[in-house]
Amino acid sequence: MSISIPNSYVNPNVRTVGISKLRSLNASQLRDIDKTLVIQENDQPLAVLVKYDDYLAMQRQLLALLETQAVLSDNNAVSAIFAGKADVKSGNTRTIEEVRKLTK
C-alpha cells in the first residue's frame, strides 16, 4: 500500500511549480524565493530547487548522520560509549584541569 502525501503537508516551505513557471523566473526572483520548489511537468516531479544555504545545511546534517552511523556500526566505539556513560554514572570522572596535567 502506497500513500501519497503532498510535500506541502510535510513541509509548509515547499511549493510545487510547473517547469514553465521556473523558466519565467530570473536570478533576482530566484534569490527572493523563500520556499523550496518542487519542479514538475504534467504533474510529475522532475527536480527540487533549494536555496544554497539550505543545501549546505542538508549536507551537514547528512554528514553528521553518516558519522553517527559509522560510530554505531563500530562495536568497539559503542562499547567505549557505554563504558564512558557507566564511568560518569559511577562518578569516575576527571576535571579538564586534571586531564591537561596528565597529558603534559
Rosetta blueprint (number, residue, H / E / L):
1 M L
2 S L
3 I L
4 S L
5 I L
6 P L
7 N H
8 S H
9 Y H
10 V H
11 N L
12 P L
13 N L
14 V E
15 R E
16 T E
17 V E
18 G E
19 I H
20 S H
21 K H
22 L H
23 R H
24 S L
25 L L
26 N L
27 A H
28 S H
29 Q H
30 L H
31 R H
32 D H
33 I L
34 D L
35 K L
36 T E
37 L E
38 V E
39 I E
40 Q E
41 E E
42 N L
43 D L
44 Q E
45 P E
46 L E
47 A E
48 V E
49 L E
50 V L
51 K L
52 Y H
53 D H
54 D H
55 Y H
56 L H
57 A H
58 M H
59 Q H
60 R H
61 Q H
62 L H
63 L H
64 A H
65 L H
66 L H
67 E H
68 T H
69 Q H
70 A H
71 V H
72 L H
73 S L
74 D L
75 N H
76 N H
77 A H
78 V H
79 S H
80 A H
81 I H
82 F H
83 A H
84 G H
85 K H
86 A H
87 D H
88 V H
89 K H
90 S H
91 G L
92 N L
93 T L
94 R L
95 T L
96 I H
97 E H
98 E H
99 V H
100 R H
101 K H
102 L H
103 T H
104 K L
